[in-house]
Amino acid sequence: NSDKVPSYTIDTVNYIIEEHLPTKLFLVMGKDQCVNFQKWNSYKDIQNSVTIVCVNRPRTNGRLGIECIFIDDINCAVSSTNIRSKVANGIKFIKQYIPFEVFNYIQDKELYIQ
């Protein structure tokens, strides 16, 4: 909902580290996000806390500019940005992209609704 406070990746990373004390934490994102990663809130803290894995995206250009594990042999066209946009616009045809449990969670918590 629009009255909710923004949620930042660094907050999630810190929560996971505090609650679960992982030995190694990975953040997987598409190249479309990797090329803009330096614009993220607290990107340096994120980069110091996790190993970033960048998955290639079709038709995404630009230099990564960050240290990461780059997976070039997968062209993943599905993005969380696209899924959030579909949900916000009332499009329910996202089940093919995400697990059933995630779809139910999004609906139950009314996430991404404008």
VEXTI-943575 format. One record per residue (C-alpha): residue in one letter; chain; x, y, z. Coordinates in pm, 1 decimal, padded with zeros to 6 digits. Example, Ala and Ser with C-alpha at 12.3 -4.5 7.8 and 13.67 -1.06 7.14 Angstrom:
// VEXTI-943575
 code unit        u        v        w
    A    A  01230.0 -00450.0  00780.0
    S    A  01367.0 -00106.0  00714.0
This chain:
// VEXTI-943575
 code unit        u        v        w
    N    A  00000.0  00000.0  00000.0
    S    A  00111.9  00356.8 -00066.2
    D    A  00111.9  00447.1  00305.6
    K    A  00382.5  00191.8  00383.8
    V    A  00743.1  00290.3  00447.9
    P    A  00985.8  00196.6  00168.0
    S    A  01165.1 -00132.4  00212.5
    Y    A  01532.8 -00136.3  00127.9
    T    A  01749.9 -00435.3  00041.1
    I    A  02000.3 -00338.5  00309.9
    D    A  01726.8 -00375.3  00572.8
    T    A  01650.1 -00727.9  00451.2
    V    A  02019.8 -00819.1  00437.4
    N    A  02075.7 -00691.5  00791.8
    Y    A  01769.7 -00878.0  00918.5
    I    A  01884.9 -01207.5  00765.1
    I    A  02234.8 -01162.7  00905.1
    E    A  02102.3 -01082.4  01254.4
    E    A  01840.1 -01356.3  01263.9
    H    A  02008.4 -01640.9  01081.0
    L    A  02379.3 -01570.7  01093.6
    P    A  02453.7 -01721.3  00752.0
    T    A  02806.8 -01817.6  00674.8
    K    A  02769.2 -01683.5  00323.1
    L    A  02481.6 -01479.1  00185.2
    F    A  02416.1 -01433.2 -00187.0
    L    A  02207.6 -01161.4 -00351.0
    V    A  02090.1 -01262.1 -00697.8
    M    A  01978.0 -00988.4 -00933.9
    G    A  01936.0 -00931.2 -01302.3
    K    A  02184.1 -00732.9 -01504.9
    D    A  01923.0 -00457.7 -01539.6
    Q    A  01960.6 -00397.8 -01164.6
    C    A  02336.8 -00457.9 -01153.0
    V    A  02408.0 -00173.0 -01395.1
    N    A  02218.5  00062.1 -01161.2
    F    A  02334.3 -00093.0 -00834.2
    Q    A  02543.7  00208.2 -00734.5
    K    A  02220.1  00410.6 -00715.5
    W    A  02071.9  00178.0 -00452.6
    N    A  02031.7  00285.5 -00091.8
    S    A  02341.2  00174.5  00107.2
    Y    A  02484.6 -00014.1 -00190.5
    K    A  02833.8 -00022.4 -00039.1
    D    A  02702.1 -00183.7  00279.6
    I    A  02513.0 -00440.9  00072.3
    Q    A  02823.1 -00517.0 -00131.7
    N    A  03027.1 -00560.9  00187.2
    S    A  02768.3 -00796.5  00339.9
    V    A  02679.9 -01032.4  00054.6
    T    A  02817.5 -01196.1 -00255.8
    I    A  02635.7 -01046.5 -00552.0
    V    A  02531.8 -01276.0 -00835.4
    C    A  02430.8 -01102.8 -01157.0
    V    A  02220.5 -01290.8 -01413.2
    N    A  02229.9 -01175.8 -01773.7
    R    A  01916.3 -01012.2 -01912.0
    P    A  01826.9 -00996.4 -02278.5
    R    A  01861.0 -00648.8 -02429.6
    T    A  02031.9 -00503.6 -02121.2
    N    A  02337.0 -00295.9 -02195.6
    G    A  02577.7 -00117.0 -01968.8
    R    A  02881.1 -00184.5 -01755.7
    L    A  02829.7 -00367.1 -01430.0
    G    A  03065.3 -00147.8 -01231.0
    I    A  03046.0 -00381.0 -00931.1
    E    A  03228.8 -00689.7 -00816.0
    C    A  03002.2 -00988.5 -00870.8
    I    A  02964.7 -01339.2 -01000.9
    F    A  02827.0 -01291.7 -01352.4
    I    A  02615.2 -01566.0 -01507.9
    D    A  02615.1 -01507.9 -01880.6
    D    A  02471.4 -01835.0 -02009.6
    I    A  02120.4 -01769.6 -01874.9
    N    A  01905.3 -01504.1 -02039.2
    C    A  01633.9 -01452.4 -01781.9
    A    A  01358.2 -01227.5 -01914.2
    V    A  01153.0 -01237.2 -01592.2
    S    A  01224.2 -00957.2 -01347.6
    S    A  01087.0 -00870.3 -01005.6
    T    A  01033.8 -00514.2 -01131.2
    N    A  00809.6 -00649.4 -01405.8
    I    A  00617.9 -00873.0 -01163.7
    R    A  00562.8 -00584.5 -00917.9
    S    A  00440.2 -00365.7 -01202.9
    K    A  00192.1 -00630.9 -01320.1
    V    A  00054.0 -00674.1 -00966.8
    A    A  00026.0 -00296.6 -00916.5
    N    A -00172.7 -00274.3 -01240.3
    G    A -00411.1 -00550.7 -01138.2
    I    A -00268.4 -00813.0 -01371.6
    K    A -00306.8 -01156.9 -01213.8
    F    A -00117.0 -01353.8 -01478.2
    I    A  00204.8 -01377.8 -01278.6
    K    A  00161.3 -01733.7 -01151.4
    Q    A  00370.4 -01868.1 -01438.2
    Y    A  00672.1 -01669.9 -01317.0
    I    A  00670.5 -01732.3 -00943.4
    P    A  00604.3 -02024.2 -00704.6
    F    A  00245.8 -02069.0 -00584.2
    E    A  00346.4 -01987.0 -00224.5
    V    A  00501.2 -01656.2 -00332.5
    F    A  00189.2 -01565.5 -00531.8
    N    A -00029.9 -01637.1 -00227.9
    Y    A  00200.6 -01433.4 -00002.7
    I    A  00182.8 -01135.3 -00240.3
    Q    A -00196.6 -01156.8 -00243.7
    D    A -00236.5 -01215.9  00131.5
    K    A -00008.4 -00923.9  00223.3
    E    A -00145.2 -00703.5 -00056.9
    L    A  00207.0 -00628.4 -00173.5
    Y    A  00281.1 -00394.3 -00463.9
    I    A -00076.0 -00262.5 -00481.7
    Q    A -00091.6  00107.7 -00556.4
